[in-house]
Amino acid sequence: MLGGMTSLEFALTAHSTLRLLLAAVCAWLFLLGLRGWSGKSGTSPLVKLLMLLATIAADLQLILGLLLYFVWSPVASQARTDFGAAMKDPTLRFWAVEHGASMLLAIACVHLGKVSAGKAKSDASRHRRIALFFGLAIALILAMSPWPFSSIVRPLWRLGTP
């Protein structure tokens, strides 16, 4: 137990918190990329810092997500027990395949965006790459995260509740 929370509760709280942080940073980078692409700003140290923060948050999300999927989550465990049945149930299919696959793509976009922007030859190219990759990342995160208003309902922010 961590501060009165089980490992599952702690992981869900951390995963939920990092989701919001990662979404906010990717959205900010997308907007900065669009602004720079239009020629209204150059590359700043803030952009490099935000890309590093997004990469760290994405990697921590991946670690927590894998631990939730393979170790702690009873829903994921149920889905893995009978994958055929899970594919017929929209909620189990979401947790068994759709969420994880989409988030892996989002994490790949974050990494590709950081590396690609670093290799760009001009500010315009750098900003275009930032807008593209972080825009794709935020789109995937928004589309495939469980939100209070989505078909797979979860609270906006979890505080120790499984």
Order of alpha helices (4+ residues) and beta strands (2+ residues): alpha-alpha-alpha-alpha-alpha-alpha-alpha
